[in-house]
Each structure stands twice: as C-alpha cells, then as structure tokens.
Amino acid sequence: MNQPWKPAPFAYVRPGTTEDALTELARDGAKVLAGGQSLVPVLAMRLGRPSMLVDINAVPELRQISRSNGHLGVGATVRQRQVQYDDAAAAVPLLRLALPWVGHREIRSRGTVCGSIAHADPSAELPAVASCLDATMVVAGAEGVREIPAAEFFTGAMSTVILPEELLTEVRFPVAEEGDGFGFGEIARRHGDFALAGAAVRVRTTSAGSRARISCFGISDHPVTRDVTEQLRSALDATGTDPDESDLRRALADHADGIADDVVDTGGDAHASAAYRRQLIAGLVSRQVARAYLKSLRPHREGKP
Ligand SMILES: Cc1cc2nc3c(=O)[nH]c(=O)nc-3n(C[C@H](O)[C@H](O)[C@H](O)COP(=O)(O)OP(=O)(O)OC[C@H]3O[C@@H](n4cnc5c(N)ncnc54)[C@H](O)[C@@H]3O)c2cc1C
C-alpha cells in the first residue's frame, strides 16, 4: 500500500485578529483550521491539499458564547463540549439534545460547533440543528459581514455558500421560548458513528395551536427541513389533545411513511439502502414529534431539554 498517511506540505499561520485571518484567507489555497477533527483526517488521507492553514484559535473574539436579542451566539472556536455544558447555551435545548450524539467526548473537546456547520457533512447533527431552528450564520469576508439564514446556507454534501476567502465567525441560534418543545434522535451503527438517519424536531404550542418542524439528516446531501404541522394536527385529532406518548406516536406513524418518502433523497450507499433509511426516518419522526409535542405543553425551564 503506497498511502503515505501524512499531509502534503502546507504553510501554517496563526493570526491574532479576524481581520488578519481574512487577509491570510485571501491567499490562494488557504483554508481555515478550527478544531481540526474533520480537516486533519482529510489532509492525512490527502483528500485535500491546501497550500496554507489559517489557524483561527488565537483570535479572542471568536471564542465567545454570547446571548442577546433572543439569540445565543456561538463563536468560531467555541468547542462542542463547551456548548454542551455551558449555562448560557442551556437556552438552546436542541443543541443540548444533539451534542452528545456528535462523535465521542474527545472529538467534542476539540471540534467546534461552527466547524461542523461549515464542514456540512450530510450525516452531521449540528447542521440539522441549525436548520431546524433556522439559525443565522454570520460570515465575514473582505467585503464585510453577511448574515445567512440556514435555509440558504447548505448547498450540498460538504458544501455551503461560504466562499474560500470567507470565515464563519458565529452561528446565532434562537433561544427557546415558552411553548417550545424539542426532540432529537438518530440511528448509527455504534454510538459516536455518523448517523445512518436522524431527526431534529421543534414543536411550538401557543393558544393558537401547535406548529411542528423537522430537520432530517443522513438521508440527503444536506439537512432536509419540513413543516409537519398538518400531520401533528391530524394525529392530535385522532388521539385528543392530551394523549400519552405511545398513543401519539402511533397516530403519527400513520403519517410518517409519507414524510419519509418526501425527505429521503438518496439511492442508498454501502451503509444502508434508501428503503431502510425511510424506515428509520418514519420511526424517528413519529417518536421525536410526539416527545417534542408533549414537552411543548410543559412549563418552560431553561436547560431542561
Ligand atoms: C472519529 C471521529 C468521529 C466523528 N463523529 C462525528 C459525528 O458523529 N457527527 C459529526 O457531526 N461530526 C463528527 N466528527 C467530526 C467532528 O464533529 C468535527 O469536529 C467537525 O465536523 C468539524 O469541526 P472542527 O472544528 O474540527 O473543524 P475543522 O476540522 O478544523 O474544519 C472542518 C472544515 O470546515 C472548515 N471550517 C472550520 N471552521 C470554519 C469557519 N469558522 N469558517 C469557515 N470554514 C471553517 C475547515 O476549513 C474545514 O474545511 C467526527 C470526527 C472524528 C475524527
């Protein structure tokens, strides 16, 4: 075997400001290094050969977790594990539900939330969380700052609207409100592996009724988000508005095959067939929408996903 398992040569810079990082990124062949948990294996396997790595870890303003105007801002070098246990981040319960599924503790200790979203692996959890919550991606470049809604951000497998010379400086997640309930689930061969299929769910219940939204991952080249309010209402018509979880799950199952047919957009691969992924999505959506609905009825307590 001739595989060298070492990266091709590259230059390395560690700027101290966002401005300097953008200057470095403007050079041909430059690439951002955040946690390195996806990039370093790519380099080692020589699937990518950037001429320069721009290590953003010495930029102080990118380390911030902040809360303002109903959003939680997570800076570009904030680690996944930090968000998992941060008090302020408890205001976004869906992140807390999803993060334990991202790889292993060691990966989350280095990997960043923004890096996962910029990397845009089709089987990754955090792009689906960003899509389900309609998070805003703050992207800086030489021309200034762009604020991009999740619906416009992911363009395909490992592909987003970020240009090579731009930097995702922050992701802004809306904080949970009274009447919000969340669900998150995935099926992987082993815990820590990338998902064969997964679903993130938000249900918002107000005096006007309940609205439900799902983002599915591992089933297309990017997260697939759908409003499933009508399906939830129809299931509630069948069960009454005070069902237990298993009754509601069974009622939702009547709609879940249709949802799965709609969202699964893959011909299958070495890991799972398309039919199996549809089956997984149908089960995940029924269970997690039921859970999220029941949670949306409870008094809102930050940090209790
Ligand atoms: C064994 C193993 C298991 C894993 N399992 C999972 C899993 O189950 N689920 C999952 O989602 N992930 C998994 N990962 C990936 C991990 O979560 C990574 O941390 C994450 O995908 C990338 O984050 P990072 O900060 O390490 O980014 P890096 O590896 O540093 O960068 C990844 C890519 O994003 C770009 N990038 C990073 N940050 C920015 C930015 N701020 N602006 C612009 N571009 C940027 C880089 O240039 C690079 O192209 C796993 C990794 C390993 C090694």
Ligand as a Chemical Component Dictionary entry (heavy atoms), coordinates in Angstrom:
data_LIG
# 
_chem_comp.id                   LIG 
_chem_comp.type                 NON-POLYMER 
_chem_comp.pdbx_formal_charge   0 
_chem_comp.three_letter_code    LIG 
# 
loop_
_chem_comp_atom.comp_id 
_chem_comp_atom.atom_id 
_chem_comp_atom.alt_atom_id 
_chem_comp_atom.type_symbol 
_chem_comp_atom.charge 
_chem_comp_atom.model_Cartn_x 
_chem_comp_atom.model_Cartn_y 
_chem_comp_atom.model_Cartn_z 
_chem_comp_atom.pdbx_ordinal 
LIG C1  C1  C 0 -13.596 9.808  14.943 1  
LIG C2  C2  C 0 -14.484 10.978 14.584 2  
LIG C3  C3  C 0 -15.855 10.851 14.724 3  
LIG C4  C4  C 0 -16.691 11.917 14.400 4  
LIG N1  N1  N 0 -18.037 11.759 14.526 5  
LIG C5  C5  C 0 -18.847 12.783 14.201 6  
LIG C6  C6  C 0 -20.265 12.649 14.315 7  
LIG O1  O1  O 0 -20.797 11.624 14.739 8  
LIG N2  N2  N 0 -21.026 13.710 13.954 9  
LIG C7  C7  C 0 -20.473 14.880 13.489 10 
LIG O2  O2  O 0 -21.202 15.815 13.159 11 
LIG N3  N3  N 0 -19.148 15.036 13.388 12 
LIG C8  C8  C 0 -18.328 14.026 13.728 13 
LIG N4  N4  N 0 -16.972 14.192 13.612 14 
LIG C9  C9  C 0 -16.469 15.488 13.112 15 
LIG C10 C10 C 0 -16.311 16.499 14.242 16 
LIG O3  O3  O 0 -17.543 16.807 14.847 17 
LIG C11 C11 C 0 -15.670 17.789 13.747 18 
LIG O4  O4  O 0 -15.310 18.481 14.893 19 
LIG C12 C12 C 0 -16.464 18.729 12.907 20 
LIG O5  O5  O 0 -17.051 18.122 11.774 21 
LIG C13 C13 C 0 -15.593 19.847 12.331 22 
LIG O6  O6  O 0 -15.294 20.764 13.306 23 
LIG P1  P1  P 0 -13.810 21.227 13.536 24 
LIG O7  O7  O 0 -13.885 22.428 14.420 25 
LIG O8  O8  O 0 -12.983 20.097 13.986 26 
LIG O9  O9  O 0 -13.394 21.752 12.065 27 
LIG P2  P2  P 0 -12.077 21.510 11.215 28 
LIG O10 O10 O 0 -11.780 20.065 11.098 29 
LIG O11 O11 O 0 -10.994 22.401 11.677 30 
LIG O12 O12 O 0 -12.604 22.065 9.809  31 
LIG C14 C14 C 0 -13.544 21.333 9.043  32 
LIG C15 C15 C 0 -13.819 22.077 7.736  33 
LIG O13 O13 O 0 -14.569 23.264 7.986  34 
LIG C16 C16 C 0 -13.808 24.427 7.629  35 
LIG N5  N5  N 0 -14.028 25.386 8.714  36 
LIG C17 C17 C 0 -13.910 25.131 10.049 37 
LIG N6  N6  N 0 -14.259 26.217 10.744 38 
LIG C18 C18 C 0 -14.584 27.179 9.839  39 
LIG C19 C19 C 0 -15.024 28.524 9.968  40 
LIG N7  N7  N 0 -15.212 29.100 11.157 41 
LIG N8  N8  N 0 -15.264 29.229 8.833  42 
LIG C20 C20 C 0 -15.089 28.640 7.614  43 
LIG N9  N9  N 0 -14.696 27.368 7.443  44 
LIG C21 C21 C 0 -14.435 26.649 8.548  45 
LIG C22 C22 C 0 -12.363 23.970 7.504  46 
LIG O14 O14 O 0 -11.631 24.767 6.607  47 
LIG C23 C23 C 0 -12.544 22.550 7.012  48 
LIG O15 O15 O 0 -12.803 22.545 5.631  49 
LIG C24 C24 C 0 -16.129 13.149 13.932 50 
LIG C25 C25 C 0 -14.736 13.292 13.809 51 
LIG C26 C26 C 0 -13.920 12.215 14.124 52 
LIG C27 C27 C 0 -12.422 12.384 13.980 53 
# 
loop_
_chem_comp_bond.comp_id 
_chem_comp_bond.atom_id_1 
_chem_comp_bond.atom_id_2 
_chem_comp_bond.value_order 
_chem_comp_bond.pdbx_ordinal 
LIG C1  C2  SING 1  
LIG C2  C3  SING 2  
LIG C2  C26 DOUB 3  
LIG C3  C4  DOUB 4  
LIG C4  N1  SING 5  
LIG C4  C24 SING 6  
LIG N1  C5  DOUB 7  
LIG C5  C6  SING 8  
LIG C5  C8  SING 9  
LIG C6  O1  DOUB 10 
LIG C6  N2  SING 11 
LIG N2  C7  SING 12 
LIG C7  O2  DOUB 13 
LIG C7  N3  SING 14 
LIG N3  C8  DOUB 15 
LIG C8  N4  SING 16 
LIG N4  C9  SING 17 
LIG N4  C24 SING 18 
LIG C9  C10 SING 19 
LIG C10 O3  SING 20 
LIG C10 C11 SING 21 
LIG C11 O4  SING 22 
LIG C11 C12 SING 23 
LIG C12 O5  SING 24 
LIG C12 C13 SING 25 
LIG C13 O6  SING 26 
LIG O6  P1  SING 27 
LIG P1  O7  DOUB 28 
LIG P1  O8  SING 29 
LIG P1  O9  SING 30 
LIG O9  P2  SING 31 
LIG P2  O10 DOUB 32 
LIG P2  O11 SING 33 
LIG P2  O12 SING 34 
LIG O12 C14 SING 35 
LIG C14 C15 SING 36 
LIG C15 O13 SING 37 
LIG C15 C23 SING 38 
LIG O13 C16 SING 39 
LIG C16 N5  SING 40 
LIG C16 C22 SING 41 
LIG N5  C17 SING 42 
LIG N5  C21 SING 43 
LIG C17 N6  DOUB 44 
LIG N6  C18 SING 45 
LIG C18 C19 SING 46 
LIG C18 C21 DOUB 47 
LIG C19 N7  SING 48 
LIG C19 N8  DOUB 49 
LIG N8  C20 SING 50 
LIG C20 N9  DOUB 51 
LIG N9  C21 SING 52 
LIG C22 O14 SING 53 
LIG C22 C23 SING 54 
LIG C23 O15 SING 55 
LIG C24 C25 DOUB 56 
LIG C25 C26 SING 57 
LIG C26 C27 SING 58 
# 
